[in-house]
């Protein structure tokens, strides 16, 4: 994914990945298409216990910065996104 690419949230995500995305923005926001503002770079992704809210570990992963529904979201994991294809 490079700067200017259109992306959407993947349809199949683990509960942990959904929780992390929904901490960045509400679920309704993720129904929209986003634009990559900063291409792939290394960032932190926190694995949190959903029940207690405690951070279990920090993982380094590939992330991008997005603009989606008028909001700028930083360090969104690439593995949670799909590129939009066949845009006319």
HUQUI-V420380 format. One line per field, one symbol per residue. phi: phi as a letter, one per 20 degrees, with the letter a starting at -180 (. if undefined). psi: psi as a letter, one per 30 degrees, with the letter a starting at -180 (. if undefined). burial: # if it has 9 or more other ideal C-beta (glycine too) atoms within 8 Angstrom, else .. A space follows every 10 residues. Layout:
phi=???
psi=???
burial=???
This chain:
phi=.dgnfeccff fdcfffffgf ffffbfgfff feeddfecfg bebeceedff fenefeadce bfccdcdblm deddlefffe ccfedled
psi=klkfkkllkk ejlleeeeee effelleeef flklkkekak lklkkkjkje efgkkelkkk lkllklkkhg kkkkhkkefg lkkklhk.
burial=#...###### ..#..##### ##..#...## ...####... ..#.####.. .......... ########.. ..#.####.# #..#....
